[in-house]
Amino acid sequence: MQRGSTFKNAQERRVKKKYLPVLIILSMLYVFLSNGQTQFQNEVPQRIVLNLAAEPSKSMAVTWRTNGEVKNPAVQVAEAGDWTDFQKSAVRTPATSERFELDTKASIYSHSAIVNGLSPNKLYAYRVGGDTIWSEWNQFRTAKDEIAPFDFVFLGDPQYEIKSLCSRIFREALIVAPTAKFWLFTGDLFDLPQFDRVWADWFYATGFIHSMFPSILAPGSHEYALKTKDDVRWDMFTPAWRAHFTLPRNGPKGLEGRAYYVDYQGVRFVMLDAQMALKEQSEWLDKVLATNPNKWTVAAMHEPVYSIAKDRDGRETRNAFMPLFDRYSVDLVLTGHDHGYARSKKLRDGNVVGDTERGTVYVVSVCGPQVYKHNPKYDSLMQKTGNELQLFQVISFYGNKLLFKSYTSTGRLNDSFELSKDSNR
């Protein structure tokens, strides 16, 4: 037994010796491939977002993230062509990077760039990445540098069950309005944006939409929500906003990327942060509206001027902004917050005015699944109200006309109206 055992051990040693170099090579290859795969995964671009820049006919903002640090992050942009040779003319724009800690204590890297020097009304292909690891090529079109017809999509308050119940409405909006130039959101994207899992659900629900359709967004009350051990604070603006969006910084000091304006083909869009510094914003808004050269003006914010939810009123935003909306004849004010639908008659100084008179139409809408009880206090000022509806709106400008259409998540027309202006206004 002892001699047999010795023979067996000697045989095993010879086999190990014979195959040792192979085992070493395989082990090294495994380590190399594992490290390479980890490195590859760490540098793969995720959550690519286009945002309108302050001059959308000449520039575009791009934001994305990676799990690990990236050397030389950048955006490559080329005028899109019918064949793949467009890549040869791609121009590189360096991106800035910022390390961002998630609620899980893991860290990611947020990258952003504003691509300037673009030509109006051009279709561009772009990709993001750094060194050797890049995203797929996506496309966007710059705005025209003149008054011209266009559509955009407006959505209010997704907030809850983003993946489960908001996916379909985002996708239905894409089907109904495939030529929309951008999407506009009025806040409360999520209930608690400090949790990265809800952002993951958001990007699952929107799919490639963010990487192909630019967006502009106004923060809502829940963008200021921070869950603590015992309660929820409502005064902590989420840093995840800046980590995911690169928005214009032409607003009041301290509210850059939260309050700002964009001029798009004859329309001035003013995005307001209805949670913070209302006095400072009203002073800024006065200047922005006083110097507005555009025919049309749209304001967007989270809280309505006239609340349609039970136990709410909207007094603070009404006092801060409505006098300016009246003074400068803002055409349309888009809001969310009240988890229902309402479209006012044309109003001025709190009174109904005629179709041909100067005035403002106020809209409240919701695309998410939560509903609040209706407040009838301002029903006399409303043209239409609705509840228990997931909605998106397609708003179109055609010279002297504004056409508004509200759709349900099944594509059914919920409401529509038209505003007209004479050629001198």
Secondary structure, 3 states (H helix, E strand, C coil): CHHHHHHHHHHHHHHHHHHHHHHHHHHHHHHHHHHHHHHHHHHCCEEEEEEECCCCCCCEEEEEEECCCCCCEEEEEEECCCCHHHHHHCEEEECEEEEEECCCCCEEEEEEEEECCCCCCCEEEEEEEECCEECCCEEEECCCCCCCCEEEEEECCCECCHHHHHHHHHHHHHHHCCCCCCEEECCCCECCCCCHHHHHHHHHHHCCHHHHCCEEECCCHHHHCEECCCCEECCCCCCHHHHHCCCCCCCCCCCCCCCEEEEECCEEEEECCCCCCHHHHHHHHHHHHHCCCCCEEEEECCCCCCCCECCCCCHHHHHHHHHHHHHCCCCEEEECCCCCEEEECCEECCEECCCCCCCEEEEECCCCCCCCCECHHHHHHEEEEECCCCEEEEEEEECCEEEEEEEECCCCEEEEEEEECCCCC
